[in-house]
Amino acid sequence: MLFDWLVVGQVVAANPAAPVRGPKHTVKKGKTPILSQEEARALLDSIDASTVVGARDRALIATMIYTFGRVGAVTKMRVEDYYSQGRRGWMRLHEKGGKRHEMPCNHNLEAYLDAYLGSAGIAGDTKGYLFRTTKGKTKSLTGNPMSQADVYRMIRRRAFAAGIKTRVGNHSFRATGITQYLKNGGRREIAQQMAAHESPRTTALYDRRDDEVAVDEVERILI
């Protein structure tokens, strides 16, 4: 870069470092902590959905798992972005670059969302945000959307209450959903489409199936 600058300034005629190639850094595996199928199910089941806050949190976590949605896209959703089509619930996610990505709902997600909307009483507020903050400790919803920081604090609190030691974050559920989909016979190219990834290499970073293979193998070290 220094020699390029010198060439532009006409200090030197050519860049003598141009043929030099630095070491390649290739990332083949993501670093985001993920949950196992059992941990994810335990987390969802541990949430008390008899309250509107519990129903909201369960529906939000399930949305990230079952749609592979980024937390930023999920928190931007409006009530109208959950709609019915062909007797099935669908979700419209507003992804990066202004792209709209539509996904059919898993039956579990559909049940969680219906329970949340019924508990919150916001089904008629189609232009309002889907996942909303609460008024202090009143447990009643505001009209404001949850921020990514709000979601992270909620996830950490729910994971701790469920006895989950894995330090999960907002992005963990996207990776968890993709990994479980692939483990159950899903195809990577379809996962790429479902996750709205531009490149199959990005989807490959979320494929953490080899983690379990490594765990099984180290248990063979019998000492």
N, C-alpha and C positions, 0 to 999 in steps of 0.2 A: 504493500500500500504506500509505503514511503517513496519507493522508486516510481510508482505510478504518478504520485504527486509531483515528483521532480521532473518527470517527462512532460506533464501538463504545463509545468512552469518553464519548460525548455532549458532546464539546468543540465539534464543529461539527454542524450539522443534516443536511448532505448532503455527498457527495463531489463536489467541482467537477471532479475529473479523470476521473470515470467515463466520459464520452463519448470520451475520448482513447484512440486505438488506436496501439500501438507498431508498429514495422516488423515485417513477417513474415519469419521465417527458415525457408525451405523447403529441406530436404536432398533432393536428387534422385539423388545418386550417392554410393555408399560410398567410404571412404578406405582400406579395407583392401587392402594389396598382394596381388595374386594372381599365380599362375603361368600361363604359357601351357600348351597341351596338350603341347608338346614338352618344356618344363621339368618338368612334373609327371611325365611318363613317364621322363625322364632321372633324376629324383630317386628314383623307385621302383626303377628298374633298377640304380642305383648302390649300393644297400644290399646288403651281403653277407648273404644269408639262410641261409647254412650254419651260423651260430651262432644260439642261441636269442634273443639280444638283437637281432640283425639281423632275424630273422623277426618278432619282436615289433614293432620299429619300423616295418617295412614294412607289417605288418597294421594298425597303429594309424593311420598316415598314410592308408592306403587306406580305412580305415573312415570317416575324416572327409571324404575326397573323394567316395566313392561313396554315402554315406548322407546327406550334407549335415549331419552331426551336429555339434552344439556340443562343444567339447572337454570341457566339464563333464559332459555326458551320456555321452560315450564313456568317460571315466575311471571313471565309476560303474558301468559294465557288469559283470555277473557272467558266469561261463562259461555259465550256463544261458540267458543272453540271446542267445546265438547258437545257433539250433536249426534243425532241418529241418522243412519243411512242403511237401508236394506235390513232393517230389524237388528242392527248392530250399532253399538256406540263407536264413534270415531273421535279422534283428537287432532286438532290442527296446531302444530308447533311453529313458532316463528324463530327460525334458526338464523345463523350468522349470514350477513350480507343481504338481509331482507327476504331470504328464501322462506317460503311456506312449505311445510312438510306435514303430510297427513298420514295418519296411521289408524288402523282399526284397533279397538280395545280388546285386550284379553278379557275373558269373562270375569276373572277376579277383579281386575281394574274397573270394569264397568260397574260391578256391585259396590265397590268402595266409593266410586264417584257419585253414584246414585244416593248412597247412604249419606255422604257428606252434603250434597246439595239439599237433600231432604232435611237434614239436621240444621243446616245454616239458613235455609229459607231464602236462598239467593237465585234460585233457578230462573225467576222472572227478570232478574237484573242482567240481561244478556250482554250489555256493554261493560259491566263491572268486571273487576279482576276475579279470577277463579280462586286463587289461593291468597287469602288476606291476612293481615296482621290482626292482633287483638288489642283491645283497650286496656293497657296495664294488666292488672290481675283480675279483671272483671270476667274474663273468658268469653266476652262478646266480640264479634268481628267488626273491624272498621271497613272503610272502602278502599284502603291502601293496599298495594301488593306487598308480599313478603320480599325482602331483599335476599341476595345470596348469603349474606352474613346471618340473617334471620334463619334461613334454612340450615346453615351449618350448625348453629347453636342448637336448633331443634334436633338435628340428627345426632349430635353428640350426646344430648340429654336422653334421647330415646334409646340409643345404643347402650349407654351406661345402665339405664333402668332394666334393659333386657339382659344384662350380664354379658354383653359382647365385648371382648377385649380388643378385637381388631380396630385400629384407629381409622375408622371410615370417615369419609368426607363427602362433599356434594357430588364429586365425580365417581365415587365408588359404585354407585348404583347403575350407572351407565355401563361400566365395565362388568359388573355382576350380571346384568341382564344379558349382555352379549355373550359372555362366557357360558352361562346356563343354556342359552339358545343353541349354541354350537355343540355343547355336551349332549344335548338331547336330539342330535341328528340334523340340526339346522346347517345350511350352507353359508359359507363365508360371503359369497357374492350377494346373497339375499340379506345377510346381516349388514353388509355395506349399504344396501339400499334402505333398509329399515332405519339405520343410524344416520342416514343422509351424509355419508362420508364421500368426499370427492375421490379419494384414492383407496384401493384395497390395502395398501400398506398401513394406513391409519387404522383400519378395522383390525388388522393383524395385531396391533399393539394392545388391543382390548381382549384378545384371545389368550386367556390365562389357564387353559386346560393342562398345560405341561407342569403347572405348579403342583398339582396333585400327584403326578407321576414322580416328581422329585421327592415328595414327602414319603411316598411308598418305598422308594428305593433306599433312602437313608435308614429306614427301619430294618433293612437287611444287615446292617452293621451290628451284629450280635456279639457283644463283648461283656 
